[in-house]
């Protein structure tokens, strides 16, 4: 997901379940504003897709906030009602 903020910059929101690391990951810029380098960062929140029911819909919710400078904080993730 992305959002253009009032100064014209774009904020990119990204998250994934990293089955290799067993964590929910989030995207971030490890570069500069004028030379972005988007990378995945591991959270401490556990995630194991091999335990998910196959051939079924899953409900994922992410709670996050953004400050006026475009810095994003991910607060929680829910998978099928279970919070991490």
Buried (B, 14 or more C-beta within 10 A) or exposed (E): EEEEEEEEEEBBBBBEBBEEEBBBBBBBBEEEEEEEEEEBEEBEBEBEEEEEEEEEEEEEEBEBEEEEEBEBEBEEBEBEEEEB
